[in-house]
Amino acid sequence: MKKLTKYLALFLVGTALVLGIIKLSHKEQLHFITPSLVQTTITIPTIAYKHKPPHKELDQKGRISLFSHNYLVVKVPKSSHPTALIYQNQSFPLIKLKEKKHFILYKTPFIPREIDKSSVKVQLLYEKKVGYKIPQEALIFYKGKHYVIVKKGDKLLPLLVTIQKKENNSYIVKQNLANLQIALISQEQLDKELQKLLVKKEKR
């Protein structure tokens, strides 16, 4: 009976060791990808107002235009530089109308169809911006901010990123990720790894 108990104990210990080895062998490992450089166009929704010129405007035949108010005006911060306005799926270039201390008024060229409201929903189109495309799985959301884990040389670093645009299952971020590799693993493991790196960074 004692021998049987001994053999059973040895069997259980051996099983536990084997299971432990299997578990360790299946432990997730970080792997890395190189983000791709892309150009992206940014559109921002806003409100445009129908422009009322100070004088009557004439059409090509010299008659008073039926659509003399058919210009749209948008107000944007001075630091903002939209290149076009999109109204009813059509793009119109923007012309500077007035510049103030903190904002600029832009207007569209003549729009040859009736605008029956004093204000309409539009989108402002901004110049193409350079960004880096990363897969959704590489992005970590932590305490209201977005991070990725990057490999620089032989070091892992947490990097705070700003999202420019979402494209299908990828995100385009504005940070320069040239010569960096992005860590990929399960979201749970990425969260743990990020927290370790942030704690380590705070202790420095």
Beta strands, then each sheet from edge to edge (+ up, - down):
strand 1: 31-33
strand 2: 36-50
strand 3: 72-77
strand 4: 82-87
strand 5: 90-93
strand 6: 95-99
strand 7: 103-107
strand 8: 119-135
strand 9: 140-142
strand 10: 145-152
strand 11: 155-161
strand 12: 163-167
strand 13: 170-173
strand 14: 181-184
sheet 1: 1+ 14- 10+ 9-
sheet 2: 1+ 14- 10+ 11-
sheet 3: 5+ 4- 8+ 2- 3+ 7- 6+
sheet 4: 5+ 4- 8+ 13- 12+
end
